[in-house]
Amino acid sequence: MVVDTSVRAGQRVWAQNADLIVTGTVNAGAEVIADGNLHVYGALRGRAIAGGADNTDARVFALNFDPELVSIAGYYAVREGLTEAPIGKPVQVRLIGESMRFDKLG
């Protein structure tokens, strides 16, 4: 599923049984959910949930990573707990066992 606009506060976009690609920004207060992978080609400032169908292989990709919450297959981290994540940078998030890993892209 492709969303060609920004996702505004209060909006929720769910890609059921699919990956989700957002070409704009996910603003604070917005929520994007994908049963597969989640790609944000703008700033990620809202809530990002990948692997909504307990897909532990799902990943989150963002070109400007600054989420309120990021979750993969029910495992989550909130903004205050993202001390290891490169905030404001291009990032890939994935699960290694039961831990989230935040890798710089590029």
N, C-alpha and C positions, 0 to 999 in steps of 0.2 A: 504494500500500500504506500502511495506517495502523497504527501501533503505539500503543496507548492506555496504555502503561506506560513506566516508565523502563527504559533498557537498562543492565544492570549490567556491572561489570568481568568480562571473560572472555567476554561474549556478543558475537555477531556477527549483525547483521540485514542481509539483502541483498534489495533490491527489484529483481529481475531484469526488465529491459525496462519499468521503471516508475519513477515518482517515489516518494519515501519521505517520510512525515510521521510524526514522533515527537512525541507530545503531552506527554511527560515529559522527564526529564533523560537525557542520554547521559553516563554516569559515566566517569571516568578508567579506562582499561583496556578500555573497550568500543569496538566498531567498528560504524559504520553505513555501508552502501554502497547507492547508488542508481545505476542506469544512466541515470536522468534527474536531476531536481532533488532536493535534500534540504532538508527543512524541519524544524527542531527548535524546538518551542515551549516548551522549558525551557532549562536550561543545557547547553551543548555543551562537555564536558570531555574526551571521548575522541577517537577518530579518526573523521573525517568524509570520505567519498569520494563524490563525485558524478561523473556522466559516465563511469561505469564501462565503458561500451561506446564509449569514445573520443568522447563527445558533448561537444565544446568549447563548446556553448551552454548546458550545464548550469550551475546555480548552487547555492550553499549559503546558506541563510537560518537564522539563529539569534537568539533573543531575548536570550541571555546567552552571548557568544562567548568561549570560553577553551579551545580545543582543543589536544590533544597534537599532532595533525597534521590538516591540511586538504588535500584533493586534488581537482582537477578534470581529468578526461581525462588522467591520468598526470602532470600538473604538480602539485607539492606544496610545502608549506611546513610546517616544524615549529615548535613553540611558541617556541623560542629565536629563530627568525628572523622572528617576527611583530611587528617593531618598529613597522610602519606601521598595524597593525590596532588598532581601538578595543576592547581587551580588556574583557570584562565588560559590553559594550553590545550593543544589537541591531545585527546586521551582515548585509550581503549580500556574498557572495564570488563573483566572476566572473572569467573570463579576458578579457584584452585582448591579443590576439596570443599571446605566450608568457609574459606576466606576469599574476600574480594581482592583482586590485584588491579592496580591502576598503572598502566604503562603509557608513557608518552608515545605519540605517533610521530613518525618522521625521523 
